[in-house]
Amino acid sequence: MPPGKHEHLTAVGHAAEAVMESAPEVAACWLRAVLNTFPPEQRGGREHTWLTGLLDRALTLSGNPP
């Protein structure tokens, strides 16, 4: 992604972390939405990997492990 284009990803990731313990289902919803915006050639990059890990954690906390 071009510089500055991933700031929204970081914001969503941090917001998901903030609600992870109290509302993991909400965090998972946000994370799924943002992960679906990644073009195939950018999947597996640093941001994608970080957000995927957060999604796995949210799903586990919500009782729906990946």
Order of alpha helices (4+ residues) and beta strands (2+ residues): alpha-alpha-alpha
